[in-house]
Amino acid sequence: MTEVWLVDRQFDSKGLVRLTYATEDGERVHTKELAEQRLVTGDGVTAGRDVEEHALGETDPADVERFATEASRMAADHDLDDTV
């Protein structure tokens, strides 16, 4: 398992939320899509999560530095299961 940290949220016009989690070095990402309604009725969004290595993709080179900065900040300020 690999720890990844929330680095980006994007809302679309269809009511979906795309959550992007990244490793602290910003090199690998995991994305999760869920209905916006689940943010209200569910357990919320966690600061981080443990994911299987095969569920990680490569980060777009243009985003690596930004994701590394945000993932490191989240890791320093939160536990994986903190709701953010």
mmCIF file of the N, C-alpha and C atoms, coordinates in Angstrom:
data_MODEL
# 
_entry.id   MODEL 
# 
loop_
_atom_site.group_PDB 
_atom_site.id 
_atom_site.type_symbol 
_atom_site.label_atom_id 
_atom_site.label_alt_id 
_atom_site.label_comp_id 
_atom_site.label_asym_id 
_atom_site.label_entity_id 
_atom_site.label_seq_id 
_atom_site.pdbx_PDB_ins_code 
_atom_site.Cartn_x 
_atom_site.Cartn_y 
_atom_site.Cartn_z 
_atom_site.occupancy 
_atom_site.B_iso_or_equiv 
_atom_site.pdbx_formal_charge 
_atom_site.auth_seq_id 
_atom_site.auth_comp_id 
_atom_site.auth_asym_id 
_atom_site.auth_atom_id 
_atom_site.pdbx_PDB_model_num 
ATOM 1   N N  . MET A 1 1  ? 0.842   -1.179 0.000   1.00 0.00 ? 1  MET A N  1 
ATOM 2   C CA . MET A 1 1  ? 0.000   0.000  0.000   1.00 0.00 ? 1  MET A CA 1 
ATOM 3   C C  . MET A 1 1  ? 0.892   1.249  0.000   1.00 0.00 ? 1  MET A C  1 
ATOM 4   N N  . THR A 1 2  ? 0.394   2.282  -0.634  1.00 0.00 ? 2  THR A N  1 
ATOM 5   C CA . THR A 1 2  ? 1.108   3.542  -0.736  1.00 0.00 ? 2  THR A CA 1 
ATOM 6   C C  . THR A 1 2  ? 0.217   4.665  -0.218  1.00 0.00 ? 2  THR A C  1 
ATOM 7   N N  . GLU A 1 3  ? 0.788   5.530  0.609   1.00 0.00 ? 3  GLU A N  1 
ATOM 8   C CA . GLU A 1 3  ? 0.030   6.686  1.108   1.00 0.00 ? 3  GLU A CA 1 
ATOM 9   C C  . GLU A 1 3  ? -0.021  7.770  0.039   1.00 0.00 ? 3  GLU A C  1 
ATOM 10  N N  . VAL A 1 4  ? -1.223  8.294  -0.169  1.00 0.00 ? 4  VAL A N  1 
ATOM 11  C CA . VAL A 1 4  ? -1.406  9.433  -1.062  1.00 0.00 ? 4  VAL A CA 1 
ATOM 12  C C  . VAL A 1 4  ? -2.235  10.478 -0.330  1.00 0.00 ? 4  VAL A C  1 
ATOM 13  N N  . TRP A 1 5  ? -2.062  11.728 -0.736  1.00 0.00 ? 5  TRP A N  1 
ATOM 14  C CA . TRP A 1 5  ? -2.672  12.861 -0.042  1.00 0.00 ? 5  TRP A CA 1 
ATOM 15  C C  . TRP A 1 5  ? -3.488  13.703 -1.007  1.00 0.00 ? 5  TRP A C  1 
ATOM 16  N N  . LEU A 1 6  ? -4.611  14.222 -0.522  1.00 0.00 ? 6  LEU A N  1 
ATOM 17  C CA . LEU A 1 6  ? -5.501  15.025 -1.358  1.00 0.00 ? 6  LEU A CA 1 
ATOM 18  C C  . LEU A 1 6  ? -4.784  16.286 -1.836  1.00 0.00 ? 6  LEU A C  1 
ATOM 19  N N  . VAL A 1 7  ? -4.755  16.465 -3.145  1.00 0.00 ? 7  VAL A N  1 
ATOM 20  C CA . VAL A 1 7  ? -4.075  17.628 -3.719  1.00 0.00 ? 7  VAL A CA 1 
ATOM 21  C C  . VAL A 1 7  ? -4.983  18.471 -4.613  1.00 0.00 ? 7  VAL A C  1 
ATOM 22  N N  . ASP A 1 8  ? -6.146  17.929 -5.004  1.00 0.00 ? 8  ASP A N  1 
ATOM 23  C CA . ASP A 1 8  ? -7.002  18.691 -5.911  1.00 0.00 ? 8  ASP A CA 1 
ATOM 24  C C  . ASP A 1 8  ? -8.423  18.125 -5.879  1.00 0.00 ? 8  ASP A C  1 
ATOM 25  N N  . ARG A 1 9  ? -9.410  19.027 -5.988  1.00 0.00 ? 9  ARG A N  1 
ATOM 26  C CA . ARG A 1 9  ? -10.821 18.663 -6.129  1.00 0.00 ? 9  ARG A CA 1 
ATOM 27  C C  . ARG A 1 9  ? -11.367 19.437 -7.306  1.00 0.00 ? 9  ARG A C  1 
ATOM 28  N N  . GLN A 1 10 ? -12.079 18.759 -8.174  1.00 0.00 ? 10 GLN A N  1 
ATOM 29  C CA . GLN A 1 10 ? -12.709 19.431 -9.308  1.00 0.00 ? 10 GLN A CA 1 
ATOM 30  C C  . GLN A 1 10 ? -14.169 19.018 -9.363  1.00 0.00 ? 10 GLN A C  1 
ATOM 31  N N  . PHE A 1 11 ? -15.046 19.998 -9.496  1.00 0.00 ? 11 PHE A N  1 
ATOM 32  C CA . PHE A 1 11 ? -16.478 19.771 -9.601  1.00 0.00 ? 11 PHE A CA 1 
ATOM 33  C C  . PHE A 1 11 ? -16.877 19.975 -11.054 1.00 0.00 ? 11 PHE A C  1 
ATOM 34  N N  . ASP A 1 12 ? -17.733 19.094 -11.558 1.00 0.00 ? 12 ASP A N  1 
ATOM 35  C CA . ASP A 1 12 ? -18.200 19.300 -12.929 1.00 0.00 ? 12 ASP A CA 1 
ATOM 36  C C  . ASP A 1 12 ? -19.686 19.631 -12.944 1.00 0.00 ? 12 ASP A C  1 
ATOM 37  N N  . SER A 1 13 ? -20.191 19.946 -14.109 1.00 0.00 ? 13 SER A N  1 
ATOM 38  C CA . SER A 1 13 ? -21.585 20.376 -14.246 1.00 0.00 ? 13 SER A CA 1 
ATOM 39  C C  . SER A 1 13 ? -22.578 19.224 -14.103 1.00 0.00 ? 13 SER A C  1 
ATOM 40  N N  . LYS A 1 14 ? -22.096 17.999 -14.058 1.00 0.00 ? 14 LYS A N  1 
ATOM 41  C CA . LYS A 1 14 ? -22.968 16.826 -13.942 1.00 0.00 ? 14 LYS A CA 1 
ATOM 42  C C  . LYS A 1 14 ? -23.113 16.365 -12.491 1.00 0.00 ? 14 LYS A C  1 
ATOM 43  N N  . GLY A 1 15 ? -22.573 17.138 -11.553 1.00 0.00 ? 15 GLY A N  1 
ATOM 44  C CA . GLY A 1 15 ? -22.686 16.771 -10.147 1.00 0.00 ? 15 GLY A CA 1 
ATOM 45  C C  . GLY A 1 15 ? -21.650 15.773 -9.677  1.00 0.00 ? 15 GLY A C  1 
ATOM 46  N N  . LEU A 1 16 ? -20.566 15.630 -10.412 1.00 0.00 ? 16 LEU A N  1 
ATOM 47  C CA . LEU A 1 16 ? -19.478 14.738 -10.009 1.00 0.00 ? 16 LEU A CA 1 
ATOM 48  C C  . LEU A 1 16 ? -18.321 15.540 -9.433  1.00 0.00 ? 16 LEU A C  1 
ATOM 49  N N  . VAL A 1 17 ? -17.643 14.926 -8.493  1.00 0.00 ? 17 VAL A N  1 
ATOM 50  C CA . VAL A 1 17 ? -16.448 15.517 -7.912  1.00 0.00 ? 17 VAL A CA 1 
ATOM 51  C C  . VAL A 1 17 ? -15.288 14.579 -8.222  1.00 0.00 ? 17 VAL A C  1 
ATOM 52  N N  . ARG A 1 18 ? -14.230 15.129 -8.763  1.00 0.00 ? 18 ARG A N  1 
ATOM 53  C CA . ARG A 1 18 ? -13.028 14.339 -9.038  1.00 0.00 ? 18 ARG A CA 1 
ATOM 54  C C  . ARG A 1 18 ? -11.991 14.722 -7.996  1.00 0.00 ? 18 ARG A C  1 
ATOM 55  N N  . LEU A 1 19 ? -11.615 13.750 -7.179  1.00 0.00 ? 19 LEU A N  1 
ATOM 56  C CA . LEU A 1 19 ? -10.607 13.955 -6.146  1.00 0.00 ? 19 LEU A CA 1 
ATOM 57  C C  . LEU A 1 19 ? -9.283  13.404 -6.650  1.00 0.00 ? 19 LEU A C  1 
ATOM 58  N N  . THR A 1 20 ? -8.244  14.194 -6.526  1.00 0.00 ? 20 THR A N  1 
ATOM 59  C CA . THR A 1 20 ? -6.916  13.745 -6.928  1.00 0.00 ? 20 THR A CA 1 
ATOM 60  C C  . THR A 1 20 ? -6.042  13.672 -5.689  1.00 0.00 ? 20 THR A C  1 
ATOM 61  N N  . TYR A 1 21 ? -5.478  12.499 -5.469  1.00 0.00 ? 21 TYR A N  1 
ATOM 62  C CA . TYR A 1 21 ? -4.544  12.254 -4.373  1.00 0.00 ? 21 TYR A CA 1 
ATOM 63  C C  . TYR A 1 21 ? -3.179  11.994 -4.994  1.00 0.00 ? 21 TYR A C  1 
ATOM 64  N N  . ALA A 1 22 ? -2.114  12.456 -4.341  1.00 0.00 ? 22 ALA A N  1 
ATOM 65  C CA . ALA A 1 22 ? -0.771  12.263 -4.881  1.00 0.00 ? 22 ALA A CA 1 
ATOM 66  C C  . ALA A 1 22 ? 0.186   11.805 -3.787  1.00 0.00 ? 22 ALA A C  1 
ATOM 67  N N  . THR A 1 23 ? 1.254   11.139 -4.216  1.00 0.00 ? 23 THR A N  1 
ATOM 68  C CA . THR A 1 23 ? 2.328   10.780 -3.301  1.00 0.00 ? 23 THR A CA 1 
ATOM 69  C C  . THR A 1 23 ? 3.047   12.067 -2.887  1.00 0.00 ? 23 THR A C  1 
ATOM 70  N N  . GLU A 1 24 ? 3.771   12.017 -1.798  1.00 0.00 ? 24 GLU A N  1 
ATOM 71  C CA . GLU A 1 24 ? 4.432   13.231 -1.309  1.00 0.00 ? 24 GLU A CA 1 
ATOM 72  C C  . GLU A 1 24 ? 5.463   13.802 -2.285  1.00 0.00 ? 24 GLU A C  1 
ATOM 73  N N  . ASP A 1 25 ? 6.010   12.965 -3.154  1.00 0.00 ? 25 ASP A N  1 
ATOM 74  C CA . ASP A 1 25 ? 6.951   13.492 -4.145  1.00 0.00 ? 25 ASP A CA 1 
ATOM 75  C C  . ASP A 1 25 ? 6.237   14.055 -5.373  1.00 0.00 ? 25 ASP A C  1 
ATOM 76  N N  . GLY A 1 26 ? 4.896   13.888 -5.414  1.00 0.00 ? 26 GLY A N  1 
ATOM 77  C CA . GLY A 1 26 ? 4.102   14.426 -6.515  1.00 0.00 ? 26 GLY A CA 1 
ATOM 78  C C  . GLY A 1 26 ? 4.164   13.618 -7.795  1.00 0.00 ? 26 GLY A C  1 
ATOM 79  N N  . GLU A 1 27 ? 4.930   12.549 -7.813  1.00 0.00 ? 27 GLU A N  1 
ATOM 80  C CA . GLU A 1 27 ? 5.167   11.781 -9.040  1.00 0.00 ? 27 GLU A CA 1 
ATOM 81  C C  . GLU A 1 27 ? 4.030   10.840 -9.426  1.00 0.00 ? 27 GLU A C  1 
ATOM 82  N N  . ARG A 1 28 ? 3.278   10.359 -8.439  1.00 0.00 ? 28 ARG A N  1 
ATOM 83  C CA . ARG A 1 28 ? 2.223   9.374  -8.701  1.00 0.00 ? 28 ARG A CA 1 
ATOM 84  C C  . ARG A 1 28 ? 0.891   9.902  -8.184  1.00 0.00 ? 28 ARG A C  1 
ATOM 85  N N  . VAL A 1 29 ? -0.186  9.571  -8.884  1.00 0.00 ? 29 VAL A N  1 
ATOM 86  C CA . VAL A 1 29 ? -1.512  10.056 -8.501  1.00 0.00 ? 29 VAL A CA 1 
ATOM 87  C C  . VAL A 1 29 ? -2.540  8.936  -8.482  1.00 0.00 ? 29 VAL A C  1 
ATOM 88  N N  . HIS A 1 30 ? -3.578  9.196  -7.716  1.00 0.00 ? 30 HIS A N  1 
ATOM 89  C CA . HIS A 1 30 ? -4.754  8.321  -7.663  1.00 0.00 ? 30 HIS A CA 1 
ATOM 90  C C  . HIS A 1 30 ? -5.959  9.237  -7.742  1.00 0.00 ? 30 HIS A C  1 
ATOM 91  N N  . THR A 1 31 ? -6.889  8.942  -8.628  1.00 0.00 ? 31 THR A N  1 
ATOM 92  C CA . THR A 1 31 ? -8.087  9.772  -8.736  1.00 0.00 ? 31 THR A CA 1 
ATOM 93  C C  . THR A 1 31 ? -9.310  8.946  -8.362  1.00 0.00 ? 31 THR A C  1 
ATOM 94  N N  . LYS A 1 32 ? -10.272 9.656  -7.822  1.00 0.00 ? 32 LYS A N  1 
ATOM 95  C CA . LYS A 1 32 ? -11.521 9.034  -7.408  1.00 0.00 ? 32 LYS A CA 1 
ATOM 96  C C  . LYS A 1 32 ? -12.637 9.985  -7.788  1.00 0.00 ? 32 LYS A C  1 
ATOM 97  N N  . GLU A 1 33 ? -13.675 9.466  -8.412  1.00 0.00 ? 33 GLU A N  1 
ATOM 98  C CA . GLU A 1 33 ? -14.833 10.285 -8.752  1.00 0.00 ? 33 GLU A CA 1 
ATOM 99  C C  . GLU A 1 33 ? -16.015 9.826  -7.922  1.00 0.00 ? 33 GLU A C  1 
ATOM 100 N N  . LEU A 1 34 ? -16.767 10.785 -7.425  1.00 0.00 ? 34 LEU A N  1 
ATOM 101 C CA . LEU A 1 34 ? -17.972 10.459 -6.693  1.00 0.00 ? 34 LEU A CA 1 
ATOM 102 C C  . LEU A 1 34 ? -19.009 11.532 -6.911  1.00 0.00 ? 34 LEU A C  1 
ATOM 103 N N  . ALA A 1 35 ? -20.242 11.168 -6.655  1.00 0.00 ? 35 ALA A N  1 
ATOM 104 C CA . ALA A 1 35 ? -21.331 12.119 -6.801  1.00 0.00 ? 35 ALA A CA 1 
ATOM 105 C C  . ALA A 1 35 ? -21.203 13.197 -5.734  1.00 0.00 ? 35 ALA A C  1 
ATOM 106 N N  . GLU A 1 36 ? -21.436 14.431 -6.126  1.00 0.00 ? 36 GLU A N  1 
ATOM 107 C CA . GLU A 1 36 ? -21.341 15.555 -5.195  1.00 0.00 ? 36 GLU A CA 1 
ATOM 108 C C  . GLU A 1 36 ? -22.230 15.329 -3.970  1.00 0.00 ? 36 GLU A C  1 
ATOM 109 N N  . GLN A 1 37 ? -23.350 14.686 -4.159  1.00 0.00 ? 37 GLN A N  1 
ATOM 110 C CA . GLN A 1 37 ? -24.277 14.406 -3.065  1.00 0.00 ? 37 GLN A CA 1 
ATOM 111 C C  . GLN A 1 37 ? -23.616 13.554 -1.972  1.00 0.00 ? 37 GLN A C  1 
ATOM 112 N N  . ARG A 1 38 ? -22.683 12.681 -2.345  1.00 0.00 ? 38 ARG A N  1 
ATOM 113 C CA . ARG A 1 38 ? -22.002 11.842 -1.353  1.00 0.00 ? 38 ARG A CA 1 
ATOM 114 C C  . ARG A 1 38 ? -21.137 12.658 -0.410  1.00 0.00 ? 38 ARG A C  1 
ATOM 115 N N  . LEU A 1 39 ? -20.722 13.840 -0.847  1.00 0.00 ? 39 LEU A N  1 
ATOM 116 C CA . LEU A 1 39 ? -19.954 14.710 0.047   1.00 0.00 ? 39 LEU A CA 1 
ATOM 117 C C  . LEU A 1 39 ? -20.817 15.162 1.215   1.00 0.00 ? 39 LEU A C  1 
ATOM 118 N N  . VAL A 1 40 ? -22.105 15.319 0.946   1.00 0.00 ? 40 VAL A N  1 
ATOM 119 C CA . VAL A 1 40 ? -23.044 15.787 1.960   1.00 0.00 ? 40 VAL A CA 1 
ATOM 120 C C  . VAL A 1 40 ? -23.525 14.633 2.835   1.00 0.00 ? 40 VAL A C  1 
ATOM 121 N N  . THR A 1 41 ? -23.860 13.519 2.213   1.00 0.00 ? 41 THR A N  1 
ATOM 122 C CA . THR A 1 41 ? -24.469 12.408 2.945   1.00 0.00 ? 41 THR A CA 1 
ATOM 123 C C  . THR A 1 41 ? -23.476 11.343 3.393   1.00 0.00 ? 41 THR A C  1 
ATOM 124 N N  . GLY A 1 42 ? -22.278 11.357 2.856   1.00 0.00 ? 42 GLY A N  1 
ATOM 125 C CA . GLY A 1 42 ? -21.291 10.329 3.184   1.00 0.00 ? 42 GLY A CA 1 
ATOM 126 C C  . GLY A 1 42 ? -20.419 10.728 4.353   1.00 0.00 ? 42 GLY A C  1 
ATOM 127 N N  . ASP A 1 43 ? -19.287 10.063 4.449   1.00 0.00 ? 43 ASP A N  1 
ATOM 128 C CA . ASP A 1 43 ? -18.342 10.310 5.528   1.00 0.00 ? 43 ASP A CA 1 
ATOM 129 C C  . ASP A 1 43 ? -17.406 11.477 5.245   1.00 0.00 ? 43 ASP A C  1 
ATOM 130 N N  . GLY A 1 44 ? -17.569 12.132 4.103   1.00 0.00 ? 44 GLY A N  1 
ATOM 131 C CA . GLY A 1 44 ? -16.707 13.245 3.751   1.00 0.00 ? 44 GLY A CA 1 
ATOM 132 C C  . GLY A 1 44 ? -15.479 12.786 2.985   1.00 0.00 ? 44 GLY A C  1 
ATOM 133 N N  . VAL A 1 45 ? -14.588 13.709 2.775   1.00 0.00 ? 45 VAL A N  1 
ATOM 134 C CA . VAL A 1 45 ? -13.357 13.463 2.032   1.00 0.00 ? 45 VAL A CA 1 
ATOM 135 C C  . VAL A 1 45 ? -12.206 13.418 3.024   1.00 0.00 ? 45 VAL A C  1 
ATOM 136 N N  . THR A 1 46 ? -11.373 12.411 2.899   1.00 0.00 ? 46 THR A N  1 
ATOM 137 C CA . THR A 1 46 ? -10.241 12.293 3.815   1.00 0.00 ? 46 THR A CA 1 
ATOM 138 C C  . THR A 1 46 ? -9.003  12.978 3.252   1.00 0.00 ? 46 THR A C  1 
ATOM 139 N N  . ALA A 1 47 ? -8.128  13.389 4.168   1.00 0.00 ? 47 ALA A N  1 
ATOM 140 C CA . ALA A 1 47 ? -6.890  14.066 3.792   1.00 0.00 ? 47 ALA A CA 1 
ATOM 141 C C  . ALA A 1 47 ? -5.983  13.154 2.983   1.00 0.00 ? 47 ALA A C  1 
ATOM 142 N N  . GLY A 1 48 ? -6.049  11.886 3.257   1.00 0.00 ? 48 GLY A N  1 
ATOM 143 C CA . GLY A 1 48 ? -5.196  10.933 2.559   1.00 0.00 ? 48 GLY A CA 1 
ATOM 144 C C  . GLY A 1 48 ? -5.842  9.568  2.521   1.00 0.00 ? 48 GLY A C  1 
ATOM 145 N N  . ARG A 1 49 ? -5.149  8.659  1.882   1.00 0.00 ? 49 ARG A N  1 
ATOM 146 C CA . ARG A 1 49 ? -5.631  7.285  1.816   1.00 0.00 ? 49 ARG A CA 1 
ATOM 147 C C  . ARG A 1 49 ? -4.482  6.360  1.454   1.00 0.00 ? 49 ARG A C  1 
ATOM 148 N N  . ASP A 1 50 ? -4.652  5.095  1.771   1.00 0.00 ? 50 ASP A N  1 
ATOM 149 C CA . ASP A 1 50 ? -3.717  4.058  1.352   1.00 0.00 ? 50 ASP A CA 1 
ATOM 150 C C  . ASP A 1 50 ? -4.281  3.406  0.103   1.00 0.00 ? 50 ASP A C  1 
ATOM 151 N N  . VAL A 1 51 ? -3.486  3.338  -0.946  1.00 0.00 ? 51 VAL A N  1 
ATOM 152 C CA . VAL A 1 51 ? -3.948  2.711  -2.184  1.00 0.00 ? 51 VAL A CA 1 
ATOM 153 C C  . VAL A 1 51 ? -2.928  1.679  -2.648  1.00 0.00 ? 51 VAL A C  1 
ATOM 154 N N  . GLU A 1 52 ? -3.427  0.722  -3.385  1.00 0.00 ? 52 GLU A N  1 
ATOM 155 C CA . GLU A 1 52 ? -2.563  -0.300 -3.979  1.00 0.00 ? 52 GLU A CA 1 
ATOM 156 C C  . GLU A 1 52 ? -1.678  0.343  -5.044  1.00 0.00 ? 52 GLU A C  1 
ATOM 157 N N  . GLU A 1 53 ? -0.488  -0.159 -5.172  1.00 0.00 ? 53 GLU A N  1 
ATOM 158 C CA . GLU A 1 53 ? 0.476   0.370  -6.144  1.00 0.00 ? 53 GLU A CA 1 
ATOM 159 C C  . GLU A 1 53 ? -0.106  0.376  -7.565  1.00 0.00 ? 53 GLU A C  1 
ATOM 160 N N  . HIS A 1 54 ? -0.853  -0.670 -7.924  1.00 0.00 ? 54 HIS A N  1 
ATOM 161 C CA . HIS A 1 54 ? -1.410  -0.756 -9.281  1.00 0.00 ? 54 HIS A CA 1 
ATOM 162 C C  . HIS A 1 54 ? -2.486  0.303  -9.547  1.00 0.00 ? 54 HIS A C  1 
ATOM 163 N N  . ALA A 1 55 ? -3.007  0.954  -8.493  1.00 0.00 ? 55 ALA A N  1 
ATOM 164 C CA . ALA A 1 55 ? -4.048  1.977  -8.652  1.00 0.00 ? 55 ALA A CA 1 
ATOM 165 C C  . ALA A 1 55 ? -3.457  3.376  -8.843  1.00 0.00 ? 55 ALA A C  1 
ATOM 166 N N  . LEU A 1 56 ? -2.137  3.467  -8.906  1.00 0.00 ? 56 LEU A N  1 
ATOM 167 C CA . LEU A 1 56 ? -1.477  4.763  -9.078  1.00 0.00 ? 56 LEU A CA 1 
ATOM 168 C C  . LEU A 1 56 ? -1.092  4.985  -10.535 1.00 0.00 ? 56 LEU A C  1 
ATOM 169 N N  . GLY A 1 57 ? -1.258  6.223  -10.971 1.00 0.00 ? 57 GLY A N  1 
ATOM 170 C CA . GLY A 1 57 ? -0.828  6.604  -12.309 1.00 0.00 ? 57 GLY A CA 1 
ATOM 171 C C  . GLY A 1 57 ? 0.286   7.633  -12.210 1.00 0.00 ? 57 GLY A C  1 
ATOM 172 N N  . GLU A 1 58 ? 0.847   7.970  -13.348 1.00 0.00 ? 58 GLU A N  1 
ATOM 173 C CA . GLU A 1 58 ? 1.897   8.982  -13.382 1.00 0.00 ? 58 GLU A CA 1 
ATOM 174 C C  . GLU A 1 58 ? 1.269   10.367 -13.452 1.00 0.00 ? 58 GLU A C  1 
ATOM 175 N N  . THR A 1 59 ? 1.864   11.298 -12.739 1.00 0.00 ? 59 THR A N  1 
ATOM 176 C CA . THR A 1 59 ? 1.396   12.684 -12.733 1.00 0.00 ? 59 THR A CA 1 
ATOM 177 C C  . THR A 1 59 ? 1.858   13.389 -13.996 1.00 0.00 ? 59 THR A C  1 
ATOM 178 N N  . ASP A 1 60 ? 1.003   14.239 -14.526 1.00 0.00 ? 60 ASP A N  1 
ATOM 179 C CA . ASP A 1 60 ? 1.397   15.094 -15.636 1.00 0.00 ? 60 ASP A CA 1 
ATOM 180 C C  . ASP A 1 60 ? 2.598   15.916 -15.164 1.00 0.00 ? 60 ASP A C  1 
ATOM 181 N N  . PRO A 1 61 ? 3.675   15.958 -15.932 1.00 0.00 ? 61 PRO A N  1 
ATOM 182 C CA . PRO A 1 61 ? 4.871   16.693 -15.501 1.00 0.00 ? 61 PRO A CA 1 
ATOM 183 C C  . PRO A 1 61 ? 4.597   18.140 -15.082 1.00 0.00 ? 61 PRO A C  1 
ATOM 184 N N  . ALA A 1 62 ? 3.606   18.772 -15.678 1.00 0.00 ? 62 ALA A N  1 
ATOM 185 C CA . ALA A 1 62 ? 3.281   20.157 -15.328 1.00 0.00 ? 62 ALA A CA 1 
ATOM 186 C C  . ALA A 1 62 ? 2.710   20.275 -13.916 1.00 0.00 ? 62 ALA A C  1 
ATOM 187 N N  . ASP A 1 63 ? 2.215   19.169 -13.349 1.00 0.00 ? 63 ASP A N  1 
ATOM 188 C CA . ASP A 1 63 ? 1.588   19.200 -12.027 1.00 0.00 ? 63 ASP A CA 1 
ATOM 189 C C  . ASP A 1 63 ? 2.457   18.638 -10.901 1.00 0.00 ? 63 ASP A C  1 
ATOM 190 N N  . VAL A 1 64 ? 3.579   18.034 -11.215 1.00 0.00 ? 64 VAL A N  1 
ATOM 191 C CA . VAL A 1 64 ? 4.385   17.342 -10.204 1.00 0.00 ? 64 VAL A CA 1 
ATOM 192 C C  . VAL A 1 64 ? 4.775   18.256 -9.049  1.00 0.00 ? 64 VAL A C  1 
ATOM 193 N N  . GLU A 1 65 ? 5.322   19.409 -9.328  1.00 0.00 ? 65 GLU A N  1 
ATOM 194 C CA . GLU A 1 65 ? 5.783   20.311 -8.266  1.00 0.00 ? 65 GLU A CA 1 
ATOM 195 C C  . GLU A 1 65 ? 4.621   20.784 -7.399  1.00 0.00 ? 65 GLU A C  1 
ATOM 196 N N  . ARG A 1 66 ? 3.524   21.182 -8.022  1.00 0.00 ? 66 ARG A N  1 
ATOM 197 C CA . ARG A 1 66 ? 2.354   21.639 -7.276  1.00 0.00 ? 66 ARG A CA 1 
ATOM 198 C C  . ARG A 1 66 ? 1.786   20.520 -6.406  1.00 0.00 ? 66 ARG A C  1 
ATOM 199 N N  . PHE A 1 67 ? 1.668   19.312 -6.967  1.00 0.00 ? 67 PHE A N  1 
ATOM 200 C CA . PHE A 1 67 ? 1.140   18.186 -6.210  1.00 0.00 ? 67 PHE A CA 1 
ATOM 201 C C  . PHE A 1 67 ? 2.074   17.803 -5.066  1.00 0.00 ? 67 PHE A C  1 
ATOM 202 N N  . ALA A 1 68 ? 3.383   17.846 -5.288  1.00 0.00 ? 68 ALA A N  1 
ATOM 203 C CA . ALA A 1 68 ? 4.342   17.522 -4.230  1.00 0.00 ? 68 ALA A CA 1 
ATOM 204 C C  . ALA A 1 68 ? 4.219   18.511 -3.078  1.00 0.00 ? 68 ALA A C  1 
ATOM 205 N N  . THR A 1 69 ? 4.092   19.781 -3.393  1.00 0.00 ? 69 THR A N  1 
ATOM 206 C CA . THR A 1 69 ? 3.949   20.808 -2.363  1.00 0.00 ? 69 THR A CA 1 
ATOM 207 C C  . THR A 1 69 ? 2.680   20.593 -1.553  1.00 0.00 ? 69 THR A C  1 
ATOM 208 N N  . GLU A 1 70 ? 1.567   20.365 -2.237  1.00 0.00 ? 70 GLU A N  1 
ATOM 209 C CA . GLU A 1 70 ? 0.290   20.193 -1.548  1.00 0.00 ? 70 GLU A CA 1 
ATOM 210 C C  . GLU A 1 70 ? 0.240   18.877 -0.769  1.00 0.00 ? 70 GLU A C  1 
ATOM 211 N N  . ALA A 1 71 ? 0.753   17.797 -1.339  1.00 0.00 ? 71 ALA A N  1 
ATOM 212 C CA . ALA A 1 71 ? 0.754   16.511 -0.639  1.00 0.00 ? 71 ALA A CA 1 
ATOM 213 C C  . ALA A 1 71 ? 1.621   16.578 0.623   1.00 0.00 ? 71 ALA A C  1 
ATOM 214 N N  . SER A 1 72 ? 2.760   17.223 0.537   1.00 0.00 ? 72 SER A N  1 
ATOM 215 C CA . SER A 1 72 ? 3.632   17.367 1.708   1.00 0.00 ? 72 SER A CA 1 
ATOM 216 C C  . SER A 1 72 ? 2.969   18.206 2.792   1.00 0.00 ? 72 SER A C  1 
ATOM 217 N N  . ARG A 1 73 ? 2.266   19.261 2.390   1.00 0.00 ? 73 ARG A N  1 
ATOM 218 C CA . ARG A 1 73 ? 1.548   20.095 3.352   1.00 0.00 ? 73 ARG A CA 1 
ATOM 219 C C  . ARG A 1 73 ? 0.446   19.306 4.037   1.00 0.00 ? 73 ARG A C  1 
ATOM 220 N N  . MET A 1 74 ? -0.319  18.564 3.266   1.00 0.00 ? 74 MET A N  1 
ATOM 221 C CA . MET A 1 74 ? -1.405  17.760 3.836   1.00 0.00 ? 74 MET A CA 1 
ATOM 222 C C  . MET A 1 74 ? -0.849  16.706 4.795   1.00 0.00 ? 74 MET A C  1 
ATOM 223 N N  . ALA A 1 75 ? 0.241   16.063 4.416   1.00 0.00 ? 75 ALA A N  1 
ATOM 224 C CA . ALA A 1 75 ? 0.841   15.040 5.266   1.00 0.00 ? 75 ALA A CA 1 
ATOM 225 C C  . ALA A 1 75 ? 1.349   15.620 6.574   1.00 0.00 ? 75 ALA A C  1 
ATOM 226 N N  . ALA A 1 76 ? 1.860   16.841 6.532   1.00 0.00 ? 76 ALA A N  1 
ATOM 227 C CA . ALA A 1 76 ? 2.377   17.489 7.740   1.00 0.00 ? 76 ALA A CA 1 
ATOM 228 C C  . ALA A 1 76 ? 1.256   17.955 8.663   1.00 0.00 ? 76 ALA A C  1 
ATOM 229 N N  . ASP A 1 77 ? 0.108   18.325 8.074   1.00 0.00 ? 77 ASP A N  1 
ATOM 230 C CA . ASP A 1 77 ? -0.981  18.936 8.845   1.00 0.00 ? 77 ASP A CA 1 
ATOM 231 C C  . ASP A 1 77 ? -2.086  17.959 9.263   1.00 0.00 ? 77 ASP A C  1 
ATOM 232 N N  . HIS A 1 78 ? -2.137  16.767 8.655   1.00 0.00 ? 78 HIS A N  1 
ATOM 233 C CA . HIS A 1 78 ? -3.269  15.863 8.860   1.00 0.00 ? 78 HIS A CA 1 
ATOM 234 C C  . HIS A 1 78 ? -2.831  14.405 9.001   1.00 0.00 ? 78 HIS A C  1 
ATOM 235 N N  . ASP A 1 79 ? -3.712  13.617 9.627   1.00 0.00 ? 79 ASP A N  1 
ATOM 236 C CA . ASP A 1 79 ? -3.620  12.167 9.560   1.00 0.00 ? 79 ASP A CA 1 
ATOM 237 C C  . ASP A 1 79 ? -4.362  11.729 8.322   1.00 0.00 ? 79 ASP A C  1 
ATOM 238 N N  . LEU A 1 80 ? -4.064  10.513 7.824   1.00 0.00 ? 80 LEU A N  1 
ATOM 239 C CA . LEU A 1 80 ? -4.719  10.023 6.608   1.00 0.00 ? 80 LEU A CA 1 
ATOM 240 C C  . LEU A 1 80 ? -6.231  10.100 6.684   1.00 0.00 ? 80 LEU A C  1 
ATOM 241 N N  . ASP A 1 81 ? -6.796  9.733  7.814   1.00 0.00 ? 81 ASP A N  1 
ATOM 242 C CA . ASP A 1 81 ? -8.249  9.629  7.910   1.00 0.00 ? 81 ASP A CA 1 
ATOM 243 C C  . ASP A 1 81 ? -8.946  10.902 8.401   1.00 0.00 ? 81 ASP A C  1 
ATOM 244 N N  . ASP A 1 82 ? -8.215  12.008 8.502   1.00 0.00 ? 82 ASP A N  1 
ATOM 245 C CA . ASP A 1 82 ? -8.850  13.287 8.851   1.00 0.00 ? 82 ASP A CA 1 
ATOM 246 C C  . ASP A 1 82 ? -9.798  13.695 7.731   1.00 0.00 ? 82 ASP A C  1 
ATOM 247 N N  . THR A 1 83 ? -10.959 14.189 8.106   1.00 0.00 ? 83 THR A N  1 
ATOM 248 C CA . THR A 1 83 ? -11.905 14.706 7.112   1.00 0.00 ? 83 THR A CA 1 
ATOM 249 C C  . THR A 1 83 ? -11.530 16.150 6.798   1.00 0.00 ? 83 THR A C  1 
ATOM 250 N N  . VAL A 1 84 ? -11.453 16.431 5.503   1.00 0.00 ? 84 VAL A N  1 
ATOM 251 C CA . VAL A 1 84 ? -11.084 17.784 5.071   1.00 0.00 ? 84 VAL A CA 1 
ATOM 252 C C  . VAL A 1 84 ? -12.120 18.355 4.121   1.00 0.00 ? 84 VAL A C  1 
# 
